[in-house]
Amino acid sequence: MYTESKQCRSKSLTLGQDLLNAKSEHQKEIGEYGISKLLGRMKHYFDEFVHSVLSLLRLLRSFDRDFWTLTPQDFL
């Protein structure tokens, strides 16, 4: 009876360790997915930022050159 109890305890510890390992692996996969999702979002926001900056530069370049050479005296 003592050996059966010891074997059951051993099997239960092994099963518990297997469950912990499986949970750890699952969390690692979720973590890797979360990181890749975060990096994808960061790339998207960076692309949007670059597009906005380029659009702003195009808009500024489209102004007449005289606009950039104005001084405060020109408005008096």
C-alpha positions in Angstrom: 0.0 0.0 0.0 2.9 2.4 0.8 4.5 1.7 -2.6 1.2 2.3 -4.4 0.8 5.6 -2.6 4.4 6.5 -3.4 3.8 5.6 -7.1 0.6 7.6 -7.2 2.3 10.6 -5.6 5.2 10.3 -8.1 2.8 10.1 -11.1 0.9 13.1 -9.7 4.1 15.1 -9.4 5.1 14.1 -12.9 1.7 15.0 -14.3 1.8 18.3 -12.4 5.2 19.1 -13.8 4.0 18.2 -17.3 1.1 20.6 -16.9 3.4 23.4 -15.7 5.7 22.8 -18.6 2.8 22.9 -21.1 1.5 26.1 -19.5 5.0 27.6 -19.7 5.3 26.7 -23.4 1.8 28.1 -24.1 2.7 31.3 -22.4 5.9 31.6 -24.3 4.0 31.1 -27.6 1.5 33.7 -26.6 4.4 36.0 -25.6 6.1 35.6 -28.9 2.8 36.2 -30.7 2.2 39.3 -28.6 5.7 40.6 -29.4 5.3 40.1 -33.1 1.9 41.7 -33.0 3.4 44.7 -31.1 6.3 45.0 -33.6 3.8 44.9 -36.5 1.8 47.7 -34.9 5.0 49.7 -34.3 5.9 49.3 -38.0 2.5 50.4 -39.1 2.6 53.6 -36.9 6.2 54.3 -38.1 5.0 54.0 -41.7 2.1 56.3 -41.0 4.5 58.8 -39.4 7.0 58.7 -42.4 4.1 59.2 -44.8 2.8 62.2 -42.8 6.3 63.8 -42.7 6.8 63.3 -46.4 3.4 64.8 -47.1 4.2 67.8 -45.0 7.5 68.3 -46.8 5.8 68.1 -50.2 3.3 70.7 -49.0 6.0 73.0 -47.8 7.9 72.6 -51.0 4.9 73.5 -53.0 4.8 77.0 -51.4 6.2 79.8 -53.4 9.9 80.5 -52.8 9.2 84.1 -52.0 7.2 83.0 -49.0 10.4 81.7 -47.3 12.3 84.9 -48.0 9.8 87.2 -46.3 11.1 89.2 -43.3 9.1 91.0 -40.6 9.8 94.3 -42.4 7.8 93.1 -45.4 4.7 93.1 -43.3 5.0 96.8 -42.2 
